[in-house]
Amino acid sequence: MKRLIVLALALMGIVSVVRAEAYQPCDWERQIVAACLVLEASNQGEHGMQAVASVIANRAERDKSRYIQIVKTPYAFTALNEASTGKTGSSGFANHVRRASRDLNWSLALRIVDQLYADSLADNTYGADHYSRRDQLPSWSHRMRATAVIGDHLFFRAL
């Protein structure tokens, strides 16, 4: 009986890995994640936007089906606070996507999002799951290890 339970649990783990591998985001989801990259780090170029994408992946433990949930979490990304906390009403993330899509780095952000979902994006943050402006040291950062400085951001990983 014990072996049967262990086998069942192992199979459940395999099924969830296969489900995550097969996950393909819809276009709107890609655009929301790309908007997050642009609005958080467009001024820091490709490496800065890749770093934000890495944080999303690290928070989701590389489960692609959770990336959009991570991005939409209230207060998770400052640039999206208005939408993630419901203050935009029925328009949701539309205004953020519209604003981000006008940025010169929009097409680059979409390519980074595609790399993120294809598992071909290298983690340039060394496992970071949080970041802040590098000229600030939030109280939550004292319980974390700094992993990288990229552009204007300082990246952290939970201890």
C-alpha positions in Angstrom: 0.0 0.0 0.0 2.8 2.4 0.9 4.5 1.7 -2.5 1.2 2.5 -4.3 0.9 5.8 -2.5 4.5 6.8 -3.3 3.9 5.8 -7.0 0.7 7.8 -7.1 2.4 10.9 -5.7 5.3 10.5 -8.1 2.9 10.3 -11.0 1.1 13.4 -9.8 4.4 15.2 -9.8 5.2 14.1 -13.3 1.7 15.1 -14.5 2.1 18.6 -13.0 5.5 19.0 -14.7 4.1 18.0 -18.0 1.2 20.4 -17.6 3.5 23.3 -16.8 5.8 22.4 -19.8 2.8 22.3 -22.2 1.4 25.6 -21.0 1.1 28.3 -23.7 0.0 31.8 -22.7 -2.7 33.6 -24.7 -1.6 36.8 -26.5 -3.3 39.1 -23.8 -1.3 37.3 -21.1 1.9 37.8 -23.1 1.1 41.5 -23.4 0.4 41.9 -19.6 3.7 40.3 -18.7 5.5 42.4 -21.4 3.9 45.5 -20.0 5.3 44.6 -16.6 8.8 44.3 -18.1 8.5 47.6 -19.9 7.0 49.6 -17.1 9.4 48.2 -14.5 12.7 48.3 -16.4 12.5 49.6 -20.0 14.9 52.4 -19.1 17.4 49.7 -18.1 17.4 48.0 -21.5 17.4 44.3 -22.3 19.3 43.1 -19.3 17.0 45.0 -16.9 13.9 43.6 -18.5 15.4 40.1 -18.6 16.1 40.5 -14.8 12.4 41.4 -14.1 11.3 38.4 -16.2 13.7 36.2 -14.1 12.2 37.4 -10.9 8.7 36.4 -12.2 10.0 33.0 -13.1 11.7 32.5 -9.8 8.6 33.6 -7.8 6.6 31.1 -9.8 9.2 28.4 -9.3 9.5 28.2 -13.1 5.8 27.1 -13.4 4.8 28.9 -16.6 1.1 28.6 -15.8 1.7 30.8 -12.7 3.6 33.7 -14.4 0.5 35.7 -15.0 -0.7 35.2 -11.4 2.6 36.5 -10.2 2.4 39.6 -12.3 -1.2 40.3 -11.3 -0.5 39.9 -7.5 -1.4 43.1 -5.7 1.7 45.2 -4.9 4.1 42.7 -6.5 5.3 45.2 -9.2 5.1 48.9 -8.4 4.3 49.9 -12.0 1.2 47.7 -12.0 -0.1 48.5 -8.5 -3.1 50.5 -9.8 -4.3 47.6 -11.9 -3.3 44.8 -9.6 -5.2 46.3 -6.7 -8.4 46.8 -8.8 -8.2 50.6 -8.9 -8.5 50.7 -12.7 -12.0 49.2 -12.5 -13.2 47.3 -15.5 -10.3 48.4 -17.7 -8.0 46.2 -15.7 -4.5 46.1 -17.2 -5.6 47.6 -20.6 -4.2 51.1 -19.9 -0.9 49.7 -18.7 -0.6 47.5 -21.8 -1.5 50.4 -24.0 1.1 52.7 -22.4 3.8 50.0 -22.5 3.1 49.1 -26.1 4.1 52.7 -27.1 7.5 52.2 -25.6 10.5 51.7 -28.0 11.4 48.5 -26.1 7.9 46.9 -26.6 8.9 44.4 -29.3 12.0 43.5 -27.2 9.9 42.9 -24.2 7.6 40.6 -26.1 10.6 38.6 -27.3 11.8 38.3 -23.7 8.4 37.1 -22.7 8.5 34.4 -25.4 12.0 33.4 -24.1 10.6 33.2 -20.6 7.7 30.9 -21.6 10.1 28.8 -23.8 12.5 28.3 -20.9 15.3 29.8 -22.9 15.9 32.9 -20.8 19.0 32.7 -18.6 18.5 33.9 -15.1 20.8 37.0 -14.8 19.7 37.6 -11.2 21.1 34.3 -9.8 17.8 33.2 -8.3 16.4 36.5 -7.1 12.7 36.6 -6.3 12.6 40.3 -5.2 14.2 43.6 -6.2 14.2 47.2 -5.3 15.7 50.4 -6.6 19.4 50.2 -5.8 19.3 53.5 -4.0 16.8 52.2 -1.5 17.0 49.3 1.0 13.5 48.3 2.0 12.9 46.7 5.4 12.0 43.4 3.8 15.5 43.2 2.2 17.2 42.7 5.6 15.9 39.1 5.6 17.4 38.4 2.1 20.7 38.0 0.3 21.6 40.4 -2.5 22.3 38.5 -5.7 22.9 41.1 -8.4 22.8 44.8 -9.4 21.4 45.3 -12.8 20.7 48.9 -14.0 18.9 50.8 -11.3 17.7 47.6 -9.5 19.2 45.6 -6.7 18.1 41.9 -6.7 17.5 39.7 -3.7 16.8 36.1 -2.9 15.1 34.8 0.3 17.5 33.2 2.7 
